[in-house]
């Protein structure tokens, strides 16, 4: 008999014998064009870390987990009739993220929820042919590239309804993405629900998903001559969240005619955010979700992404290559007392001179 106080490990759904995935298309790694894509760093090690992330190929995955399960309100765990937990909507290759479902199930709240579900199993609403959509982090970037494209993959299995946590439908950008990518598909957003043979998908920011998203959203911008600095909202305290506004940096922005763009904290629609970038010639920004709107821009465009040493992820390098933008990644090793990136202004000016002719 199962002992509820024993440490448990959720079973990743993609390891289950009864998860039947469609054939995975082999992702083709784009070749870096040195004339259009450059990574600048005084540290060869940090540069190699960023490029190693770029080299990693993560194919999109979609399939059916055969059987009957209860999906809990956050959409990250399934429970079967025997009381076993299965992790879903969790990245396949990141041990840090994979720990989140483990931490969730080893709590008194999870044990109480399991007991309630099993006691009331037959009275819980049941749905067939359901795509279960969720993600560990539902900020603008992850929602755009990890959540919305799940419906593109699920279309191959002809789902007829969607389960998505209620907390992931409240912001303006969430509702806009769902309305345009799911069309009129019925959605379930509340409580515990039973699902028979759920459809599960993992999206890895493929070029096909990006082009599908642009087609679905039908948002377009025109190129122009504007030079824009994207400043991130201050709500999230994180090292490398913004570029330090040193006098030298501000003087450089002024001299080159940069405007500051601030997308706020979720109060703007996607259309309003993208409109702030209309006519862009250069987009300068620290690494982070503020660069998500590059997905809707049209070239010619130069992207200058400033990295702190603790945040070396190649997602916007790949996005820029998919859309044929000119790209510079500058890796910096110093931050100020607020955790903002101290930028090598001389190096940044060399980049600006090069990209602006």
C-alpha positions as CSV (number, residue, x, y, z in Angstrom):
1,X,0.0,0.0,0.0
2,X,1.3,3.5,-0.9
3,X,2.7,5.5,2.1
4,X,1.8,9.1,1.6
5,X,4.7,10.5,3.6
6,X,7.4,8.8,1.4
7,X,9.3,11.1,-0.9
8,X,7.9,10.8,-4.4
9,X,9.2,11.5,-7.8
10,X,6.8,12.4,-10.6
11,X,7.1,10.4,-13.8
12,X,8.0,12.6,-16.8
13,X,5.2,11.8,-19.3
14,X,7.7,11.4,-22.2
15,X,9.3,8.5,-20.3
16,X,6.0,6.6,-20.1
17,X,5.5,3.5,-22.3
18,X,2.0,4.7,-23.1
19,X,3.1,8.1,-24.4
20,X,2.9,7.8,-28.2
21,X,4.6,10.7,-29.9
22,X,4.4,11.7,-33.5
23,X,7.7,11.4,-35.4
24,X,10.0,14.2,-34.3
25,X,11.2,16.4,-37.1
26,X,14.9,16.7,-37.0
27,X,15.7,20.4,-36.3
28,X,18.3,21.8,-38.6
29,X,20.7,24.1,-36.9
30,X,21.1,27.3,-38.9
31,X,24.7,28.2,-39.8
32,X,26.0,31.4,-38.3
33,X,26.7,34.0,-41.0
34,X,29.7,35.9,-39.6
35,X,28.8,38.9,-41.6
36,X,25.4,39.3,-40.0
37,X,25.7,37.6,-36.6
38,X,28.5,38.4,-34.1
39,X,29.0,37.5,-30.4
40,X,31.4,39.9,-28.6
41,X,33.1,39.0,-25.3
42,X,36.4,39.5,-23.6
43,X,35.9,36.0,-22.1
44,X,36.2,33.1,-24.6
45,X,34.5,30.8,-22.0
46,X,31.4,33.0,-21.7
47,X,31.2,33.2,-25.5
48,X,31.5,29.4,-25.8
49,X,28.7,29.0,-23.2
50,X,26.3,31.2,-25.2
51,X,27.2,29.5,-28.5
52,X,26.9,26.0,-26.9
53,X,23.3,26.9,-26.0
54,X,22.8,28.0,-29.6
55,X,24.2,24.6,-30.8
56,X,21.7,22.6,-28.7
57,X,18.9,21.2,-30.9
58,X,15.6,20.7,-29.2
59,X,12.9,19.2,-31.5
60,X,9.2,20.0,-31.0
61,X,7.3,17.0,-29.5
62,X,3.6,16.2,-29.5
63,X,1.8,13.0,-28.7
64,X,-1.0,11.2,-26.7
65,X,-0.6,9.9,-23.2
66,X,-3.0,6.9,-23.3
67,X,-5.2,6.4,-20.3
68,X,-7.4,8.4,-18.0
69,X,-6.0,11.1,-15.7
70,X,-7.0,14.0,-13.5
71,X,-5.2,17.3,-14.5
72,X,-4.7,19.6,-11.5
73,X,-5.4,23.4,-11.8
74,X,-1.9,24.5,-12.7
75,X,-1.8,22.1,-15.7
76,X,1.7,20.8,-14.7
77,X,0.7,17.5,-13.2
78,X,-1.5,14.6,-14.0
79,X,-2.8,12.0,-11.5
80,X,-3.9,8.5,-12.5
81,X,-6.5,6.3,-10.8
82,X,-3.7,4.5,-8.9
83,X,-2.5,7.8,-7.3
84,X,0.7,8.2,-9.4
85,X,1.8,11.7,-10.4
86,X,3.0,12.5,-13.9
87,X,4.8,15.7,-14.8
88,X,3.7,17.5,-18.0
89,X,4.3,20.8,-19.7
90,X,7.8,20.8,-18.2
91,X,10.9,21.3,-20.4
92,X,12.4,18.0,-21.3
93,X,16.1,18.8,-20.8
94,X,16.5,21.2,-17.8
95,X,17.1,19.6,-14.4
96,X,16.3,22.9,-12.6
97,X,12.9,23.1,-14.2
98,X,12.3,19.4,-13.7
99,X,12.7,19.9,-9.9
100,X,9.6,22.1,-9.8
101,X,7.1,19.2,-10.2
102,X,9.1,17.2,-7.6
103,X,8.8,20.0,-5.1
104,X,5.1,20.4,-5.8
105,X,4.1,16.8,-5.1
106,X,6.1,16.5,-1.9
107,X,3.8,18.8,0.1
108,X,0.9,18.3,2.3
109,X,-1.3,20.3,-0.1
110,X,-0.5,17.9,-2.9
111,X,-1.3,14.9,-0.7
112,X,-4.6,16.4,0.4
113,X,-5.5,17.2,-3.2
114,X,-4.7,13.7,-4.3
115,X,-6.8,12.2,-1.6
116,X,-9.7,14.4,-2.6
117,X,-9.4,13.6,-6.3
118,X,-9.2,9.8,-5.8
119,X,-12.2,9.9,-3.4
120,X,-14.3,11.8,-5.9
121,X,-12.9,10.4,-9.1
122,X,-16.1,9.3,-10.8
123,X,-17.8,12.7,-10.2
124,X,-15.0,14.8,-11.8
125,X,-16.0,16.1,-15.3
126,X,-14.4,14.0,-18.0
127,X,-13.3,15.2,-21.5
128,X,-11.8,13.5,-24.5
129,X,-9.5,14.8,-27.2
130,X,-8.1,17.5,-24.9
131,X,-4.9,19.5,-25.4
132,X,-3.5,20.3,-22.0
133,X,-1.6,23.6,-22.2
134,X,0.5,25.2,-19.4
135,X,4.1,26.1,-18.6
136,X,6.2,26.6,-15.5
137,X,6.8,30.3,-16.3
138,X,4.0,32.2,-18.0
139,X,5.7,35.5,-18.6
140,X,5.4,37.1,-22.0
141,X,8.3,35.3,-23.6
142,X,7.4,31.8,-22.4
143,X,3.8,32.3,-23.1
144,X,4.6,33.4,-26.7
145,X,7.1,30.7,-27.5
146,X,6.3,27.8,-25.1
147,X,2.5,27.9,-24.7
148,X,0.8,29.4,-27.7
149,X,2.5,27.1,-30.3
150,X,1.3,24.0,-28.5
151,X,-1.9,24.4,-30.4
152,X,0.1,24.3,-33.7
153,X,1.5,20.9,-32.7
154,X,-1.8,19.7,-31.3
155,X,-3.6,20.4,-34.6
156,X,-1.8,17.3,-36.0
157,X,-3.9,15.2,-33.6
158,X,-7.1,17.2,-34.2
159,X,-7.9,18.2,-30.6
160,X,-11.4,19.5,-30.0
161,X,-10.9,21.3,-26.6
162,X,-8.2,22.8,-24.5
163,X,-7.4,22.7,-20.8
164,X,-5.5,25.8,-19.7
165,X,-5.1,27.1,-16.1
166,X,-7.3,30.1,-15.3
167,X,-4.3,32.1,-14.0
168,X,-2.9,31.9,-17.5
169,X,-5.8,33.6,-19.2
170,X,-6.1,36.9,-17.3
171,X,-3.5,39.2,-18.9
172,X,-4.1,41.1,-22.1
173,X,-1.3,39.4,-24.0
174,X,-2.5,36.0,-22.8
175,X,-6.0,36.5,-24.0
176,X,-4.8,37.9,-27.3
177,X,-2.5,35.0,-28.0
178,X,-5.2,32.5,-27.1
179,X,-7.9,34.1,-29.2
180,X,-5.8,34.2,-32.3
181,X,-4.0,30.9,-32.0
182,X,-6.9,28.8,-30.7
183,X,-9.6,30.5,-32.8
184,X,-13.0,29.2,-31.5
185,X,-11.7,26.0,-29.8
186,X,-13.6,25.5,-26.4
187,X,-11.4,26.1,-23.3
188,X,-11.7,24.8,-19.8
189,X,-9.9,27.0,-17.3
190,X,-11.2,26.1,-13.8
191,X,-10.7,23.3,-11.2
192,X,-9.7,19.7,-11.5
193,X,-10.7,17.8,-14.6
194,X,-10.4,14.3,-15.9
195,X,-8.9,13.8,-19.4
196,X,-8.9,10.6,-21.4
197,X,-5.9,10.2,-23.7
198,X,-4.7,13.8,-23.3
199,X,-2.7,15.5,-26.0
200,X,0.6,16.9,-24.7
201,X,3.1,19.1,-26.6
202,X,6.5,20.6,-25.9
203,X,7.6,23.6,-28.1
204,X,11.3,24.5,-28.5
205,X,11.1,27.8,-30.4
206,X,11.4,26.3,-33.9
207,X,11.4,28.4,-37.0
208,X,8.2,26.7,-38.1
209,X,6.5,27.8,-34.9
210,X,7.7,31.3,-35.3
211,X,6.4,31.7,-38.8
212,X,3.1,30.1,-37.7
213,X,2.8,32.6,-34.9
214,X,3.4,35.5,-37.2
215,X,0.7,34.2,-39.5
216,X,-1.8,33.7,-36.7
217,X,-1.2,37.0,-35.0
218,X,-1.3,39.1,-38.2
219,X,0.8,41.9,-36.7
220,X,3.3,43.6,-38.9
221,X,5.7,46.6,-38.7
222,X,7.5,48.5,-41.3
223,X,11.3,49.2,-41.1
224,X,12.5,52.7,-40.7
225,X,15.2,54.8,-39.1
226,X,14.3,54.7,-35.4
227,X,16.9,53.6,-32.9
228,X,15.4,52.1,-29.8
229,X,16.5,51.1,-26.4
230,X,14.1,48.6,-24.8
231,X,14.1,49.2,-21.0
232,X,12.7,46.4,-18.9
233,X,10.2,46.8,-16.1
234,X,11.7,47.1,-12.7
235,X,9.2,44.8,-11.0
236,X,11.5,41.8,-11.2
237,X,14.7,42.1,-9.3
238,X,17.4,40.1,-11.1
239,X,21.0,40.6,-11.9
240,X,21.3,41.6,-15.5
241,X,17.7,42.8,-15.8
242,X,18.7,46.2,-17.2
243,X,21.6,48.2,-18.6
244,X,23.1,50.5,-16.1
245,X,22.3,54.2,-17.0
246,X,25.9,55.4,-16.6
247,X,26.6,59.0,-17.8
248,X,28.8,57.5,-20.6
249,X,26.0,55.2,-21.7
250,X,23.3,58.0,-21.6
251,X,25.6,60.3,-23.6
252,X,26.1,57.6,-26.3
253,X,22.3,57.0,-26.6
254,X,21.8,60.8,-26.9
255,X,24.5,61.2,-29.5
256,X,23.1,58.4,-31.7
257,X,19.5,59.5,-31.3
258,X,18.1,56.6,-29.4
259,X,14.5,56.6,-28.0
260,X,13.6,54.7,-24.9
261,X,10.8,52.1,-25.1
262,X,9.1,50.7,-22.0
263,X,6.5,48.0,-22.5
264,X,5.3,48.4,-18.9
265,X,4.1,45.5,-16.7
266,X,1.4,43.8,-18.8
267,X,-1.0,46.7,-19.2
268,X,-0.4,47.1,-23.0
269,X,-1.8,44.8,-25.6
270,X,0.5,42.9,-27.9
271,X,-0.5,45.3,-30.8
272,X,0.3,48.3,-28.6
273,X,3.7,46.9,-27.6
274,X,4.7,46.1,-31.2
275,X,3.5,49.5,-32.4
276,X,6.1,51.0,-30.1
277,X,8.8,49.3,-32.2
278,X,7.3,50.3,-35.6
279,X,9.9,51.9,-37.9
280,X,12.9,50.4,-36.0
281,X,16.3,50.4,-37.5
282,X,18.2,49.3,-34.4
283,X,16.8,47.6,-31.3
284,X,19.2,47.7,-28.3
285,X,18.2,45.7,-25.1
286,X,19.4,43.6,-22.2
287,X,18.7,39.9,-22.5
288,X,15.1,39.2,-21.4
289,X,11.5,39.0,-22.3
290,X,11.5,42.6,-23.6
291,X,12.9,41.2,-26.8
292,X,9.9,38.9,-27.4
293,X,8.3,41.4,-29.8
294,X,11.1,40.9,-32.3
295,X,8.9,38.1,-33.4
296,X,6.6,40.5,-35.2
297,X,9.2,42.9,-36.7
298,X,10.3,43.1,-40.3
299,X,13.8,43.8,-41.5
300,X,16.1,45.3,-42.3
301,X,16.8,45.5,-38.6
302,X,19.8,45.3,-36.3
303,X,19.4,43.7,-32.9
304,X,22.0,44.5,-30.2
305,X,21.5,42.2,-27.1
306,X,23.5,42.9,-24.0
307,X,24.1,39.9,-21.7
308,X,25.1,39.7,-18.1
309,X,27.4,36.7,-17.5
310,X,24.7,34.9,-15.5
311,X,22.1,35.0,-18.3
312,X,23.5,33.4,-21.4
313,X,20.7,32.1,-23.5
314,X,20.6,32.1,-27.3
315,X,16.8,32.4,-27.9
316,X,16.9,35.9,-29.4
317,X,20.0,35.1,-31.4
318,X,18.1,32.2,-33.0
319,X,15.0,34.4,-33.5
320,X,17.1,37.1,-35.2
321,X,18.6,34.5,-37.5
322,X,15.2,33.0,-38.4
323,X,14.0,36.5,-39.5
324,X,17.3,37.4,-41.2
325,X,18.1,40.3,-38.8
326,X,21.6,41.6,-38.2
327,X,22.6,40.5,-34.7
328,X,25.2,41.5,-32.2
329,X,25.4,39.8,-28.8
330,X,27.6,41.6,-26.3
331,X,28.6,39.7,-23.1
332,X,29.5,41.9,-20.1
333,X,31.1,40.7,-16.9
334,X,30.3,43.6,-14.5
335,X,27.2,44.9,-12.9
336,X,26.5,47.9,-10.6
337,X,25.1,47.8,-7.1
338,X,21.6,47.5,-8.4
339,X,22.5,44.5,-10.5
340,X,22.3,46.4,-13.8
341,X,24.8,45.6,-16.6
342,X,27.8,47.9,-16.9
343,X,28.3,48.1,-20.6
344,X,31.6,48.7,-22.4
345,X,30.5,52.0,-24.1
346,X,33.6,52.1,-26.4
347,X,32.8,48.6,-27.7
348,X,29.1,49.4,-28.1
349,X,30.0,52.5,-30.1
350,X,32.2,50.4,-32.4
351,X,29.1,48.1,-33.0
352,X,26.9,51.1,-33.7
353,X,29.4,52.5,-36.2
354,X,29.6,49.2,-38.0
355,X,25.9,48.5,-38.2
356,X,24.9,52.0,-39.1
357,X,27.6,52.3,-41.8
